[in-house]
């Protein structure tokens, strides 16, 4: 049964449109027709989750399966979370508005070490026990006697009271052990093929009436599914099966990207990545030794250029976005990038479309890539040299020379970029102070090399992060103390203090230490995660109140009796480069080792690394542990390994039957550039549209509404004119902003077109693309020289619902209204935007006022009032709340404004 959340999703919460669930291209499958019902649950606020490409792809794939449906849920904002708890309303899925407990299976994306507290928050809000043991112990009855009871389950017997809870994502695949207490199973690796297989098994087990444990045992037979309850942790932290019918090691799944599934979900609100995103290449074989995604996504798989172009063109038409992004761990390694980018740029050249790319290889950045980026809105450019000296770049196997770095940055500067973002790391194995200072020296050298007459100097935004060792990488045995990180940060601050045009951001060392502690931990950390959540740790806390969040984590670690273990991380002693006799060493010893660290990887140390079992070694990523140790040795010798996608095999162990092989597609020729977008500023026709905002759309802000109209015109292929200048925008003018939460049947928007369109055709195409809660009442053609509606508004007519906080009779209401109408002056003190106080005569702005309807009760008296008031473009307005103020002045009673409906905007001649 749907949760009654409409009373909670109101205009008084931040961005209520987050929770509507009726976005463009969202999928609404009938509840009763599905056997298995999923919720893909992203443990972050909507703006982050709805932007995640994996979230969108898996949502589309699951809804494409017969007899299955997939809904979505996100971490609610603190305001809505508070309302849910106050009203004892369970967390709901955004499309069906059903409680999460009504679904069969909930999948969480776990892509960050500290993100598990948000998952616990969501489970708690949903009323679901946090651990698999609690959920198992609180199941309902025996098989076949007590099911879930909804209509869609008739005839399907099951004892699964709570949904199965699983996690996927990079962190879940890397090291699921710290989170093993909370999940029934983990989905390891790519989910495109794995999740549908899970769904088929669940169908079978549900129809067979299997209990929770039996269902999980069947799931454990699927490659890529890890069920923690069937495995135990040994004293050394290693993990082994506790029964013979599950695999000793669990394979990571590998799938080929399908760009068509990336098209979907056009949110009403602006998200962090407010554009169409298409994956062009999955996996990376560069072999950067610090990079966990590069190790966990092998082999590399190119997407066919034709499929990429087709998906982008279809996606831009279907969504109405004005920007798209091509996604890969290393976009520049997709050899077809210049050809694909230019082909799309040519095809969409008349639609003011821009292309953006994530951080890319500076050594591959050339004029061909520069030519396809941006558009009329040239975006930022990000490179990641990672280290400031050639020696350190060789140690991390970056495969980047100083000459290539300079050539890429200089190309960007010559192509018009005046600001570039650079990523560096400190705390890498073998790093000396000279390497740290080398970051500042490299930036200064790049600035000096990019100077020219008539050009602004090149500015840099630097992010300098603390290296955090990750499982399944050659550097997984490394560690650095927080004191050493702080010292190196101060060293860099000193170097940058007099450098102009450089903005430097450092990662907080406490976050880095906590990420390391959790990311390389074992099952004993489950109690820490739970207690940290209970003490208030969450993603929002990290940014809003870092000290509070860090204190929560510290207290949780101490209460669990694991502060000694955390001190190892803080002191840089979680370091298996050393034997017990050699010791981990504190900050002073770390400072003195520097480049001599390679000498510590003795035969004894090599044996220690190979023989010591780590908590994540039951996860089979395909990479041989022996190869990781050997690559660590190569790192400390500053020896590089070539990219096996383009040169010889590095023998990491991935390629084979289980994981496949690298797929590199030869690039097609680069099409001839058809020319930049030239905004068509020709105005041939002006149309005025009267429309309404009804239902959920009332919770759409004015800016969101403007974005919606822009995308609607693009989807409808209507020839809108553009403004000129550096940032051309479509000529769409909404007459007057409506208050958030207010409904209307009298809004006005003007469109200027480059070609004449029949009014009926225009109206039909607009209605076809608009949400049903935005009805179109009338379309009228105007003279091109006619002023915009926003310039000639004189008044607005409203219906407002007002409640008296106390008893009030119909006679009293009428007396108050008559008193207001009889007055010539009713003054209210207001504060201007500049902070000054001024007196405003509200009565002079009121033209008509009458009581339309009354509805009295013992507790309150509620009426509907109709009024007409000033609504001029010079700011002379009579807002609905001003009517309440006048009622309070004449009555001495308090009132509450319950609802606003705008009947019409009244235009002058």
BELZIWO-V89508 format. One record per helix or strand. SS is the DSSP state (helix for helix, strand for strand). FROM is the first residue (numbers start at 1). TO is the last residue. If there is no record, write none. Layout:
ss->[SS:SS]
from->[FROM:FROM]
to->[TO:TO]
//
This chain:
ss->[strand:helix:strand:helix:strand:helix:helix:strand:helix:strand:strand:helix:strand:helix:helix:helix:strand:helix:helix:strand:strand:helix:helix:strand:helix:strand:strand:strand:strand:helix:strand:strand:strand:helix:strand:helix:strand:helix:helix:helix:strand:strand:helix:helix:strand:strand:helix:helix:strand:helix:strand:helix:strand:helix:helix:helix:helix:helix:helix:helix:strand:helix:strand:strand:strand:strand:helix:helix:strand:strand:strand:strand:strand:helix:strand:helix:strand:helix:strand:strand:helix:strand:strand:strand:helix:strand]
from->[2:16:24:31:36:46:53:68:78:92:98:100:105:113:132:151:164:170:177:185:189:194:212:225:228:231:239:250:253:259:266:276:281:292:301:305:323:331:337:349:354:360:362:367:374:382:390:402:419:433:459:482:502:509:523:539:546:563:587:603:619:625:656:660:663:685:695:702:720:722:730:732:743:759:776:789:793:810:827:837:842:846:861:877:880:895]
to->[2:19:24:33:42:49:63:74:86:92:99:102:109:126:137:153:168:174:179:187:189:208:219:226:230:233:241:251:253:262:266:279:282:296:302:319:327:333:347:351:357:360:364:372:374:386:395:414:426:449:466:496:506:519:534:544:559:570:600:611:620:636:656:660:663:693:699:716:720:722:730:734:753:769:782:792:804:822:831:841:845:856:871:877:891:907]
//
